């Protein structure tokens, strides 16, 4: 599906996706998060999206999965464990690997601590070919709001990493 096809066929699904989130969480903000997360996932899958009538069924299935995932995340809210570094022959390699793992864990933790709307925008911005206007269309926000939220997300990530990086 081309970007133009996506812009034509997908945005009208937003109210349906929002309604699914509202039925699951009974919360307006969570419902918006479900709709945005689902639209993000559809965007990431846009090259393999069906062009027939099954697009809505796929979007509904993704929205339901997003609801369950968000519910589980709310219940767990735990950090990822440090992975073992194996048995390297050189202690310098072990130190480097450990630092890389700690950095990756810290970044993942920082991203997961962002509010859901900022996290989605931050991850969406990492997609190739995604610009502010496309993000605004996909999320239903104004481009200026998207830019402001992205800026705030980057600031929060920077502060979090700076606070915990020794």
Buried (B, 14 or more C-beta within 10 A) or exposed (E): BEEEEBEEBBBEBBEBBBBBBBEBBEEEEBBBBBBBBBBBBBBEEBEEBEEEEEBBEBBBEBBBBBBEEBEEEEEEEEEEEEEEBEEEEEEEEBEEBBEEBBEEBBEEBBBEBBBBBBBBBBBBBEBEEBEBEBBBBBBBBEBEBBBEBBEBBBEBBEEBBEEEEE
